């Protein structure tokens, strides 16, 4: 599937600020059979946009607006070609990757409630079936509820609450897999739904020996398909946040994000 993505981020301040440094992870990945055909990022006020690749292979654009301003608007436009299903890379991941994707994190701690949830879905002798059972078990346990959690909610908190959004589904599944010794990584991106999409999406990759990476969406209880656009991967949300930065001044910041996906 060929998709066009328009991701507009607007930062508003209630008084003038003198400087703002911002990093953005918005360029779709060239991985898993996906190809980013075009990408452009423009800031208003205009400034030079620089690029680097982070530890996990994600494209990072960064810029420093040093003129006084009360609004910063960032428009990212992409065209991407997605595969019918996720295609695991042939090369094995490194020992450092394996360590990172097995470790506990702030959002996905390895606590008893999460380990007990995972253990209840183990299929003895079949790690792939176990991975699928954990995904389905979470889908039936957690109720998708906007506003029940926030960007700071951890997997343990969301599991106890029994409600959450895609970020919570992903963090719980990460912790479940890691508690079973399965390396897993957080995936951020988009999900095409006939153009009706108000925000980004997230899901999980889990590594199964003898098979490779499985890309699974616990929010919808399915595997990654052509409707999914991969943007960044990491240990949890903290590694893949679309926007992060600092500004100089005493203003209060308001953030607004608009995302539009169009099939070409």
Order of alpha helices (4+ residues) and beta strands (2+ residues): beta-beta-beta-beta-beta-beta-alpha-alpha-alpha-beta-alpha-beta-alpha-beta-beta-beta-beta-beta-alpha-beta-beta
